Amino acid sequence: MKTTETATGIFPDDVKAELQKLLENPKGGITGPEAAKWAREHMDRIREENRKLFGEPDIAVELIRQTRDH
């Protein structure tokens, strides 16, 4: 029998419930136009939160500079 240990208290209950719902659906939760719209809005919110936390990444600029130097 396969068992899995999980750390308690890492994720809030609402996040765990949302993840469980997505894992149970083979399409990852995208089941129709409304779900797709919700997913896009959710990803946009996460992207904006990450931008506020970490700033705008300048990875491409640095890579271009590195290729010019070689």
mmCIF file of the N, C-alpha and C atoms, coordinates in Angstrom:
data_MODEL
# 
_entry.id   MODEL 
# 
loop_
_atom_site.group_PDB 
_atom_site.id 
_atom_site.type_symbol 
_atom_site.label_atom_id 
_atom_site.label_alt_id 
_atom_site.label_comp_id 
_atom_site.label_asym_id 
_atom_site.label_entity_id 
_atom_site.label_seq_id 
_atom_site.pdbx_PDB_ins_code 
_atom_site.Cartn_x 
_atom_site.Cartn_y 
_atom_site.Cartn_z 
_atom_site.occupancy 
_atom_site.B_iso_or_equiv 
_atom_site.pdbx_formal_charge 
_atom_site.auth_seq_id 
_atom_site.auth_comp_id 
_atom_site.auth_asym_id 
_atom_site.auth_atom_id 
_atom_site.pdbx_PDB_model_num 
ATOM 1   N N  . MET A 1 1  ? 0.839   -1.179 0.000   1.00 0.00 ? 1  MET A N  1 
ATOM 2   C CA . MET A 1 1  ? 0.000   0.000  0.000   1.00 0.00 ? 1  MET A CA 1 
ATOM 3   C C  . MET A 1 1  ? 0.879   1.235  0.000   1.00 0.00 ? 1  MET A C  1 
ATOM 4   N N  . LYS A 1 2  ? 0.581   2.174  -0.857  1.00 0.00 ? 2  LYS A N  1 
ATOM 5   C CA . LYS A 1 2  ? 1.364   3.387  -0.986  1.00 0.00 ? 2  LYS A CA 1 
ATOM 6   C C  . LYS A 1 2  ? 0.799   4.455  -0.049  1.00 0.00 ? 2  LYS A C  1 
ATOM 7   N N  . THR A 1 3  ? 1.656   5.086  0.714   1.00 0.00 ? 3  THR A N  1 
ATOM 8   C CA . THR A 1 3  ? 1.213   6.155  1.605   1.00 0.00 ? 3  THR A CA 1 
ATOM 9   C C  . THR A 1 3  ? 1.970   7.422  1.275   1.00 0.00 ? 3  THR A C  1 
ATOM 10  N N  . THR A 1 4  ? 1.349   8.531  1.564   1.00 0.00 ? 4  THR A N  1 
ATOM 11  C CA . THR A 1 4  ? 1.967   9.831  1.310   1.00 0.00 ? 4  THR A CA 1 
ATOM 12  C C  . THR A 1 4  ? 1.854   10.676 2.560   1.00 0.00 ? 4  THR A C  1 
ATOM 13  N N  . GLU A 1 5  ? 2.969   11.225 2.990   1.00 0.00 ? 5  GLU A N  1 
ATOM 14  C CA . GLU A 1 5  ? 2.946   12.133 4.133   1.00 0.00 ? 5  GLU A CA 1 
ATOM 15  C C  . GLU A 1 5  ? 2.750   13.549 3.627   1.00 0.00 ? 5  GLU A C  1 
ATOM 16  N N  . THR A 1 6  ? 1.930   14.298 4.331   1.00 0.00 ? 6  THR A N  1 
ATOM 17  C CA . THR A 1 6  ? 1.739   15.693 3.967   1.00 0.00 ? 6  THR A CA 1 
ATOM 18  C C  . THR A 1 6  ? 1.989   16.553 5.189   1.00 0.00 ? 6  THR A C  1 
ATOM 19  N N  . ALA A 1 7  ? 2.605   17.690 4.962   1.00 0.00 ? 7  ALA A N  1 
ATOM 20  C CA . ALA A 1 7  ? 2.836   18.641 6.048   1.00 0.00 ? 7  ALA A CA 1 
ATOM 21  C C  . ALA A 1 7  ? 1.539   19.402 6.307   1.00 0.00 ? 7  ALA A C  1 
ATOM 22  N N  . THR A 1 8  ? 1.168   19.501 7.557   1.00 0.00 ? 8  THR A N  1 
ATOM 23  C CA . THR A 1 8  ? -0.059  20.215 7.885   1.00 0.00 ? 8  THR A CA 1 
ATOM 24  C C  . THR A 1 8  ? 0.240   21.684 8.081   1.00 0.00 ? 8  THR A C  1 
ATOM 25  N N  . GLY A 1 9  ? -0.737  22.496 7.740   1.00 0.00 ? 9  GLY A N  1 
ATOM 26  C CA . GLY A 1 9  ? -0.619  23.923 7.984   1.00 0.00 ? 9  GLY A CA 1 
ATOM 27  C C  . GLY A 1 9  ? 0.148   24.715 6.949   1.00 0.00 ? 9  GLY A C  1 
ATOM 28  N N  . ILE A 1 10 ? 0.631   24.070 5.897   1.00 0.00 ? 10 ILE A N  1 
ATOM 29  C CA . ILE A 1 10 ? 1.383   24.810 4.886   1.00 0.00 ? 10 ILE A CA 1 
ATOM 30  C C  . ILE A 1 10 ? 0.435   25.606 4.003   1.00 0.00 ? 10 ILE A C  1 
ATOM 31  N N  . PHE A 1 11 ? -0.634  24.973 3.557   1.00 0.00 ? 11 PHE A N  1 
ATOM 32  C CA . PHE A 1 11 ? -1.595  25.619 2.677   1.00 0.00 ? 11 PHE A CA 1 
ATOM 33  C C  . PHE A 1 11 ? -2.899  25.873 3.421   1.00 0.00 ? 11 PHE A C  1 
ATOM 34  N N  . PRO A 1 12 ? -3.520  27.017 3.179   1.00 0.00 ? 12 PRO A N  1 
ATOM 35  C CA . PRO A 1 12 ? -4.848  27.260 3.759   1.00 0.00 ? 12 PRO A CA 1 
ATOM 36  C C  . PRO A 1 12 ? -5.854  26.256 3.200   1.00 0.00 ? 12 PRO A C  1 
ATOM 37  N N  . ASP A 1 13 ? -6.921  25.996 3.944   1.00 0.00 ? 13 ASP A N  1 
ATOM 38  C CA . ASP A 1 13 ? -7.907  25.009 3.534   1.00 0.00 ? 13 ASP A CA 1 
ATOM 39  C C  . ASP A 1 13 ? -8.533  25.331 2.184   1.00 0.00 ? 13 ASP A C  1 
ATOM 40  N N  . ASP A 1 14 ? -8.788  26.607 1.894   1.00 0.00 ? 14 ASP A N  1 
ATOM 41  C CA . ASP A 1 14 ? -9.403  26.950 0.612   1.00 0.00 ? 14 ASP A CA 1 
ATOM 42  C C  . ASP A 1 14 ? -8.468  26.638 -0.557  1.00 0.00 ? 14 ASP A C  1 
ATOM 43  N N  . VAL A 1 15 ? -7.168  26.826 -0.357  1.00 0.00 ? 15 VAL A N  1 
ATOM 44  C CA . VAL A 1 15 ? -6.204  26.511 -1.410  1.00 0.00 ? 15 VAL A CA 1 
ATOM 45  C C  . VAL A 1 15 ? -6.124  25.007 -1.600  1.00 0.00 ? 15 VAL A C  1 
ATOM 46  N N  . LYS A 1 16 ? -6.112  24.242 -0.498  1.00 0.00 ? 16 LYS A N  1 
ATOM 47  C CA . LYS A 1 16 ? -6.084  22.780 -0.606  1.00 0.00 ? 16 LYS A CA 1 
ATOM 48  C C  . LYS A 1 16 ? -7.318  22.267 -1.339  1.00 0.00 ? 16 LYS A C  1 
ATOM 49  N N  . ALA A 1 17 ? -8.491  22.830 -1.035  1.00 0.00 ? 17 ALA A N  1 
ATOM 50  C CA . ALA A 1 17 ? -9.727  22.400 -1.686  1.00 0.00 ? 17 ALA A CA 1 
ATOM 51  C C  . ALA A 1 17 ? -9.677  22.699 -3.178  1.00 0.00 ? 17 ALA A C  1 
ATOM 52  N N  . GLU A 1 18 ? -9.160  23.875 -3.538  1.00 0.00 ? 18 GLU A N  1 
ATOM 53  C CA . GLU A 1 18 ? -9.060  24.247 -4.954  1.00 0.00 ? 18 GLU A CA 1 
ATOM 54  C C  . GLU A 1 18 ? -8.092  23.328 -5.686  1.00 0.00 ? 18 GLU A C  1 
ATOM 55  N N  . LEU A 1 19 ? -6.957  23.042 -5.072  1.00 0.00 ? 19 LEU A N  1 
ATOM 56  C CA . LEU A 1 19 ? -5.983  22.146 -5.693  1.00 0.00 ? 19 LEU A CA 1 
ATOM 57  C C  . LEU A 1 19 ? -6.553  20.744 -5.862  1.00 0.00 ? 19 LEU A C  1 
ATOM 58  N N  . GLN A 1 20 ? -7.248  20.253 -4.857  1.00 0.00 ? 20 GLN A N  1 
ATOM 59  C CA . GLN A 1 20 ? -7.846  18.924 -4.929  1.00 0.00 ? 20 GLN A CA 1 
ATOM 60  C C  . GLN A 1 20 ? -8.852  18.851 -6.071  1.00 0.00 ? 20 GLN A C  1 
ATOM 61  N N  . LYS A 1 21 ? -9.671  19.890 -6.203  1.00 0.00 ? 21 LYS A N  1 
ATOM 62  C CA . LYS A 1 21 ? -10.663 19.931 -7.282  1.00 0.00 ? 21 LYS A CA 1 
ATOM 63  C C  . LYS A 1 21 ? -9.974  19.898 -8.646  1.00 0.00 ? 21 LYS A C  1 
ATOM 64  N N  . LEU A 1 22 ? -8.890  20.654 -8.789  1.00 0.00 ? 22 LEU A N  1 
ATOM 65  C CA . LEU A 1 22 ? -8.163  20.681 -10.056 1.00 0.00 ? 22 LEU A CA 1 
ATOM 66  C C  . LEU A 1 22 ? -7.493  19.346 -10.356 1.00 0.00 ? 22 LEU A C  1 
ATOM 67  N N  . LEU A 1 23 ? -6.971  18.691 -9.326  1.00 0.00 ? 23 LEU A N  1 
ATOM 68  C CA . LEU A 1 23 ? -6.299  17.410 -9.536  1.00 0.00 ? 23 LEU A CA 1 
ATOM 69  C C  . LEU A 1 23 ? -7.266  16.302 -9.918  1.00 0.00 ? 23 LEU A C  1 
ATOM 70  N N  . GLU A 1 24 ? -8.500  16.405 -9.459  1.00 0.00 ? 24 GLU A N  1 
ATOM 71  C CA . GLU A 1 24 ? -9.488  15.376 -9.765  1.00 0.00 ? 24 GLU A CA 1 
ATOM 72  C C  . GLU A 1 24 ? -9.985  15.473 -11.200 1.00 0.00 ? 24 GLU A C  1 
ATOM 73  N N  . ASN A 1 25 ? -9.833  16.621 -11.827 1.00 0.00 ? 25 ASN A N  1 
ATOM 74  C CA . ASN A 1 25 ? -10.298 16.818 -13.189 1.00 0.00 ? 25 ASN A CA 1 
ATOM 75  C C  . ASN A 1 25 ? -9.139  16.577 -14.149 1.00 0.00 ? 25 ASN A C  1 
ATOM 76  N N  . PRO A 1 26 ? -9.273  15.639 -15.095 1.00 0.00 ? 26 PRO A N  1 
ATOM 77  C CA . PRO A 1 26 ? -8.156  15.326 -15.983 1.00 0.00 ? 26 PRO A CA 1 
ATOM 78  C C  . PRO A 1 26 ? -7.746  16.491 -16.880 1.00 0.00 ? 26 PRO A C  1 
ATOM 79  N N  . LYS A 1 27 ? -8.623  17.456 -17.100 1.00 0.00 ? 27 LYS A N  1 
ATOM 80  C CA . LYS A 1 27 ? -8.275  18.616 -17.915 1.00 0.00 ? 27 LYS A CA 1 
ATOM 81  C C  . LYS A 1 27 ? -7.646  19.715 -17.071 1.00 0.00 ? 27 LYS A C  1 
ATOM 82  N N  . GLY A 1 28 ? -7.432  19.484 -15.816 1.00 0.00 ? 28 GLY A N  1 
ATOM 83  C CA . GLY A 1 28 ? -6.837  20.488 -14.957 1.00 0.00 ? 28 GLY A CA 1 
ATOM 84  C C  . GLY A 1 28 ? -7.820  21.552 -14.521 1.00 0.00 ? 28 GLY A C  1 
ATOM 85  N N  . GLY A 1 29 ? -9.115  21.271 -14.627 1.00 0.00 ? 29 GLY A N  1 
ATOM 86  C CA . GLY A 1 29 ? -10.118 22.204 -14.150 1.00 0.00 ? 29 GLY A CA 1 
ATOM 87  C C  . GLY A 1 29 ? -10.695 23.108 -15.218 1.00 0.00 ? 29 GLY A C  1 
ATOM 88  N N  . ILE A 1 30 ? -10.122 23.124 -16.410 1.00 0.00 ? 30 ILE A N  1 
ATOM 89  C CA . ILE A 1 30 ? -10.640 23.969 -17.477 1.00 0.00 ? 30 ILE A CA 1 
ATOM 90  C C  . ILE A 1 30 ? -11.703 23.157 -18.216 1.00 0.00 ? 30 ILE A C  1 
ATOM 91  N N  . THR A 1 31 ? -12.969 23.415 -17.874 1.00 0.00 ? 31 THR A N  1 
ATOM 92  C CA . THR A 1 31 ? -14.047 22.601 -18.420 1.00 0.00 ? 31 THR A CA 1 
ATOM 93  C C  . THR A 1 31 ? -14.982 23.361 -19.346 1.00 0.00 ? 31 THR A C  1 
ATOM 94  N N  . GLY A 1 32 ? -14.818 24.641 -19.459 1.00 0.00 ? 32 GLY A N  1 
ATOM 95  C CA . GLY A 1 32 ? -15.708 25.404 -20.317 1.00 0.00 ? 32 GLY A CA 1 
ATOM 96  C C  . GLY A 1 32 ? -15.266 26.844 -20.397 1.00 0.00 ? 32 GLY A C  1 
ATOM 97  N N  . PRO A 1 33 ? -16.023 27.664 -21.126 1.00 0.00 ? 33 PRO A N  1 
ATOM 98  C CA . PRO A 1 33 ? -15.637 29.067 -21.300 1.00 0.00 ? 33 PRO A CA 1 
ATOM 99  C C  . PRO A 1 33 ? -15.526 29.830 -19.983 1.00 0.00 ? 33 PRO A C  1 
ATOM 100 N N  . GLU A 1 34 ? -16.427 29.579 -19.055 1.00 0.00 ? 34 GLU A N  1 
ATOM 101 C CA . GLU A 1 34 ? -16.358 30.294 -17.771 1.00 0.00 ? 34 GLU A CA 1 
ATOM 102 C C  . GLU A 1 34 ? -15.134 29.874 -16.969 1.00 0.00 ? 34 GLU A C  1 
ATOM 103 N N  . ALA A 1 35 ? -14.830 28.572 -16.985 1.00 0.00 ? 35 ALA A N  1 
ATOM 104 C CA . ALA A 1 35 ? -13.644 28.095 -16.278 1.00 0.00 ? 35 ALA A CA 1 
ATOM 105 C C  . ALA A 1 35 ? -12.377 28.646 -16.924 1.00 0.00 ? 35 ALA A C  1 
ATOM 106 N N  . ALA A 1 36 ? -12.361 28.728 -18.244 1.00 0.00 ? 36 ALA A N  1 
ATOM 107 C CA . ALA A 1 36 ? -11.200 29.282 -18.945 1.00 0.00 ? 36 ALA A CA 1 
ATOM 108 C C  . ALA A 1 36 ? -11.024 30.754 -18.598 1.00 0.00 ? 36 ALA A C  1 
ATOM 109 N N  . LYS A 1 37 ? -12.121 31.494 -18.546 1.00 0.00 ? 37 LYS A N  1 
ATOM 110 C CA . LYS A 1 37 ? -12.060 32.907 -18.184 1.00 0.00 ? 37 LYS A CA 1 
ATOM 111 C C  . LYS A 1 37 ? -11.532 33.058 -16.762 1.00 0.00 ? 37 LYS A C  1 
ATOM 112 N N  . TRP A 1 38 ? -12.035 32.234 -15.855 1.00 0.00 ? 38 TRP A N  1 
ATOM 113 C CA . TRP A 1 38 ? -11.585 32.281 -14.461 1.00 0.00 ? 38 TRP A CA 1 
ATOM 114 C C  . TRP A 1 38 ? -10.083 31.978 -14.389 1.00 0.00 ? 38 TRP A C  1 
ATOM 115 N N  . ALA A 1 39 ? -9.638  30.981 -15.150 1.00 0.00 ? 39 ALA A N  1 
ATOM 116 C CA . ALA A 1 39 ? -8.221  30.598 -15.131 1.00 0.00 ? 39 ALA A CA 1 
ATOM 117 C C  . ALA A 1 39 ? -7.344  31.743 -15.629 1.00 0.00 ? 39 ALA A C  1 
ATOM 118 N N  . ARG A 1 40 ? -7.769  32.407 -16.705 1.00 0.00 ? 40 ARG A N  1 
ATOM 119 C CA . ARG A 1 40 ? -6.990  33.542 -17.224 1.00 0.00 ? 40 ARG A CA 1 
ATOM 120 C C  . ARG A 1 40 ? -6.902  34.663 -16.195 1.00 0.00 ? 40 ARG A C  1 
ATOM 121 N N  . GLU A 1 41 ? -8.044  34.968 -15.564 1.00 0.00 ? 41 GLU A N  1 
ATOM 122 C CA . GLU A 1 41 ? -8.054  36.032 -14.554 1.00 0.00 ? 41 GLU A CA 1 
ATOM 123 C C  . GLU A 1 41 ? -7.184  35.653 -13.362 1.00 0.00 ? 41 GLU A C  1 
ATOM 124 N N  . HIS A 1 42 ? -7.245  34.379 -12.968 1.00 0.00 ? 42 HIS A N  1 
ATOM 125 C CA . HIS A 1 42 ? -6.451  33.889 -11.842 1.00 0.00 ? 42 HIS A CA 1 
ATOM 126 C C  . HIS A 1 42 ? -4.953  34.000 -12.161 1.00 0.00 ? 42 HIS A C  1 
ATOM 127 N N  . MET A 1 43 ? -4.563  33.595 -13.363 1.00 0.00 ? 43 MET A N  1 
ATOM 128 C CA . MET A 1 43 ? -3.158  33.679 -13.766 1.00 0.00 ? 43 MET A CA 1 
ATOM 129 C C  . MET A 1 43 ? -2.692  35.129 -13.841 1.00 0.00 ? 43 MET A C  1 
ATOM 130 N N  . ASP A 1 44 ? -3.576  36.015 -14.324 1.00 0.00 ? 44 ASP A N  1 
ATOM 131 C CA . ASP A 1 44 ? -3.231  37.436 -14.377 1.00 0.00 ? 44 ASP A CA 1 
ATOM 132 C C  . ASP A 1 44 ? -2.994  38.007 -12.985 1.00 0.00 ? 44 ASP A C  1 
ATOM 133 N N  . ARG A 1 45 ? -3.845  37.618 -12.022 1.00 0.00 ? 45 ARG A N  1 
ATOM 134 C CA . ARG A 1 45 ? -3.670  38.092 -10.642 1.00 0.00 ? 45 ARG A CA 1 
ATOM 135 C C  . ARG A 1 45 ? -2.357  37.588 -10.059 1.00 0.00 ? 45 ARG A C  1 
ATOM 136 N N  . ILE A 1 46 ? -2.063  36.320 -10.277 1.00 0.00 ? 46 ILE A N  1 
ATOM 137 C CA . ILE A 1 46 ? -0.818  35.743 -9.760  1.00 0.00 ? 46 ILE A CA 1 
ATOM 138 C C  . ILE A 1 46 ? 0.386   36.428 -10.397 1.00 0.00 ? 46 ILE A C  1 
ATOM 139 N N  . ARG A 1 47 ? 0.320   36.661 -11.712 1.00 0.00 ? 47 ARG A N  1 
ATOM 140 C CA . ARG A 1 47 ? 1.416   37.328 -12.414 1.00 0.00 ? 47 ARG A CA 1 
ATOM 141 C C  . ARG A 1 47 ? 1.653   38.716 -11.834 1.00 0.00 ? 47 ARG A C  1 
ATOM 142 N N  . GLU A 1 48 ? 0.565   39.448 -11.577 1.00 0.00 ? 48 GLU A N  1 
ATOM 143 C CA . GLU A 1 48 ? 0.698   40.798 -11.027 1.00 0.00 ? 48 GLU A CA 1 
ATOM 144 C C  . GLU A 1 48 ? 1.256   40.756 -9.606  1.00 0.00 ? 48 GLU A C  1 
ATOM 145 N N  . GLU A 1 49 ? 0.816   39.781 -8.793  1.00 0.00 ? 49 GLU A N  1 
ATOM 146 C CA . GLU A 1 49 ? 1.352   39.642 -7.435  1.00 0.00 ? 49 GLU A CA 1 
ATOM 147 C C  . GLU A 1 49 ? 2.845   39.350 -7.485  1.00 0.00 ? 49 GLU A C  1 
ATOM 148 N N  . ASN A 1 50 ? 3.263   38.466 -8.393  1.00 0.00 ? 50 ASN A N  1 
ATOM 149 C CA . ASN A 1 50 ? 4.684   38.156 -8.532  1.00 0.00 ? 50 ASN A CA 1 
ATOM 150 C C  . ASN A 1 50 ? 5.475   39.379 -8.983  1.00 0.00 ? 50 ASN A C  1 
ATOM 151 N N  . ARG A 1 51 ? 4.893   40.168 -9.881  1.00 0.00 ? 51 ARG A N  1 
ATOM 152 C CA . ARG A 1 51 ? 5.565   41.383 -10.347 1.00 0.00 ? 51 ARG A CA 1 
ATOM 153 C C  . ARG A 1 51 ? 5.774   42.348 -9.184  1.00 0.00 ? 51 ARG A C  1 
ATOM 154 N N  . LYS A 1 52 ? 4.759   42.468 -8.317  1.00 0.00 ? 52 LYS A N  1 
ATOM 155 C CA . LYS A 1 52 ? 4.891   43.351 -7.156  1.00 0.00 ? 52 LYS A CA 1 
ATOM 156 C C  . LYS A 1 52 ? 5.942   42.835 -6.179  1.00 0.00 ? 52 LYS A C  1 
ATOM 157 N N  . LEU A 1 53 ? 5.996   41.514 -6.004  1.00 0.00 ? 53 LEU A N  1 
ATOM 158 C CA . LEU A 1 53 ? 6.951   40.922 -5.066  1.00 0.00 ? 53 LEU A CA 1 
ATOM 159 C C  . LEU A 1 53 ? 8.384   40.948 -5.587  1.00 0.00 ? 53 LEU A C  1 
ATOM 160 N N  . PHE A 1 54 ? 8.562   40.585 -6.864  1.00 0.00 ? 54 PHE A N  1 
ATOM 161 C CA . PHE A 1 54 ? 9.909   40.360 -7.390  1.00 0.00 ? 54 PHE A CA 1 
ATOM 162 C C  . PHE A 1 54 ? 10.355  41.382 -8.421  1.00 0.00 ? 54 PHE A C  1 
ATOM 163 N N  . GLY A 1 55 ? 9.455   42.266 -8.847  1.00 0.00 ? 55 GLY A N  1 
ATOM 164 C CA . GLY A 1 55 ? 9.811   43.245 -9.868  1.00 0.00 ? 55 GLY A CA 1 
ATOM 165 C C  . GLY A 1 55 ? 9.742   42.655 -11.258 1.00 0.00 ? 55 GLY A C  1 
ATOM 166 N N  . GLU A 1 56 ? 10.048  43.494 -12.207 1.00 0.00 ? 56 GLU A N  1 
ATOM 167 C CA . GLU A 1 56 ? 10.022  43.082 -13.615 1.00 0.00 ? 56 GLU A CA 1 
ATOM 168 C C  . GLU A 1 56 ? 11.344  42.415 -13.954 1.00 0.00 ? 56 GLU A C  1 
ATOM 169 N N  . PRO A 1 57 ? 11.310  41.173 -14.433 1.00 0.00 ? 57 PRO A N  1 
ATOM 170 C CA . PRO A 1 57 ? 12.576  40.501 -14.758 1.00 0.00 ? 57 PRO A CA 1 
ATOM 171 C C  . PRO A 1 57 ? 13.200  41.076 -16.018 1.00 0.00 ? 57 PRO A C  1 
ATOM 172 N N  . ASP A 1 58 ? 14.520  41.265 -15.993 1.00 0.00 ? 58 ASP A N  1 
ATOM 173 C CA . ASP A 1 58 ? 15.254  41.772 -17.142 1.00 0.00 ? 58 ASP A CA 1 
ATOM 174 C C  . ASP A 1 58 ? 16.169  40.687 -17.702 1.00 0.00 ? 58 ASP A C  1 
ATOM 175 N N  . ILE A 1 59 ? 15.661  39.482 -17.778 1.00 0.00 ? 59 ILE A N  1 
ATOM 176 C CA . ILE A 1 59 ? 16.467  38.344 -18.213 1.00 0.00 ? 59 ILE A CA 1 
ATOM 177 C C  . ILE A 1 59 ? 16.889  38.502 -19.663 1.00 0.00 ? 59 ILE A C  1 
ATOM 178 N N  . ALA A 1 60 ? 15.962  38.903 -20.529 1.00 0.00 ? 60 ALA A N  1 
ATOM 179 C CA . ALA A 1 60 ? 16.275  39.014 -21.959 1.00 0.00 ? 60 ALA A CA 1 
ATOM 180 C C  . ALA A 1 60 ? 17.362  40.051 -22.199 1.00 0.00 ? 60 ALA A C  1 
ATOM 181 N N  . VAL A 1 61 ? 17.295  41.165 -21.506 1.00 0.00 ? 61 VAL A N  1 
ATOM 182 C CA . VAL A 1 61 ? 18.294  42.218 -21.681 1.00 0.00 ? 61 VAL A CA 1 
ATOM 183 C C  . VAL A 1 61 ? 19.684  41.692 -21.344 1.00 0.00 ? 61 VAL A C  1 
ATOM 184 N N  . GLU A 1 62 ? 19.801  40.986 -20.229 1.00 0.00 ? 62 GLU A N  1 
ATOM 185 C CA . GLU A 1 62 ? 21.092  40.439 -19.817 1.00 0.00 ? 62 GLU A CA 1 
ATOM 186 C C  . GLU A 1 62 ? 21.592  39.401 -20.818 1.00 0.00 ? 62 GLU A C  1 
ATOM 187 N N  . LEU A 1 63 ? 20.711  38.546 -21.321 1.00 0.00 ? 63 LEU A N  1 
ATOM 188 C CA . LEU A 1 63 ? 21.121  37.539 -22.304 1.00 0.00 ? 63 LEU A CA 1 
ATOM 189 C C  . LEU A 1 63 ? 21.608  38.187 -23.596 1.00 0.00 ? 63 LEU A C  1 
ATOM 190 N N  . ILE A 1 64 ? 20.942  39.229 -24.039 1.00 0.00 ? 64 ILE A N  1 
ATOM 191 C CA . ILE A 1 64 ? 21.374  39.937 -25.248 1.00 0.00 ? 64 ILE A CA 1 
ATOM 192 C C  . ILE A 1 64 ? 22.746  40.564 -25.035 1.00 0.00 ? 64 ILE A C  1 
ATOM 193 N N  . ARG A 1 65 ? 22.948  41.164 -23.879 1.00 0.00 ? 65 ARG A N  1 
ATOM 194 C CA . ARG A 1 65 ? 24.260  41.759 -23.584 1.00 0.00 ? 65 ARG A CA 1 
ATOM 195 C C  . ARG A 1 65 ? 25.355  40.702 -23.585 1.00 0.00 ? 65 ARG A C  1 
ATOM 196 N N  . GLN A 1 66 ? 25.062  39.545 -23.014 1.00 0.00 ? 66 GLN A N  1 
ATOM 197 C CA . GLN A 1 66 ? 26.049  38.466 -22.970 1.00 0.00 ? 66 GLN A CA 1 
ATOM 198 C C  . GLN A 1 66 ? 26.393  37.975 -24.374 1.00 0.00 ? 66 GLN A C  1 
ATOM 199 N N  . THR A 1 67 ? 25.413  37.866 -25.257 1.00 0.00 ? 67 THR A N  1 
ATOM 200 C CA . THR A 1 67 ? 25.696  37.378 -26.617 1.00 0.00 ? 67 THR A CA 1 
ATOM 201 C C  . THR A 1 67 ? 26.486  38.404 -27.415 1.00 0.00 ? 67 THR A C  1 
ATOM 202 N N  . ARG A 1 68 ? 26.294  39.676 -27.144 1.00 0.00 ? 68 ARG A N  1 
ATOM 203 C CA . ARG A 1 68 ? 27.065  40.714 -27.838 1.00 0.00 ? 68 ARG A CA 1 
ATOM 204 C C  . ARG A 1 68 ? 28.514  40.702 -27.412 1.00 0.00 ? 68 ARG A C  1 
ATOM 205 N N  . ASP A 1 69 ? 28.769  40.342 -26.160 1.00 0.00 ? 69 ASP A N  1 
ATOM 206 C CA . ASP A 1 69 ? 30.130  40.331 -25.644 1.00 0.00 ? 69 ASP A CA 1 
ATOM 207 C C  . ASP A 1 69 ? 30.941  39.158 -26.172 1.00 0.00 ? 69 ASP A C  1 
ATOM 208 N N  . HIS A 1 70 ? 30.306  38.133 -26.708 1.00 0.00 ? 70 HIS A N  1 
ATOM 209 C CA . HIS A 1 70 ? 31.036  36.939 -27.154 1.00 0.00 ? 70 HIS A CA 1 
ATOM 210 C C  . HIS A 1 70 ? 31.231  36.907 -28.617 1.00 0.00 ? 70 HIS A C  1 
# 
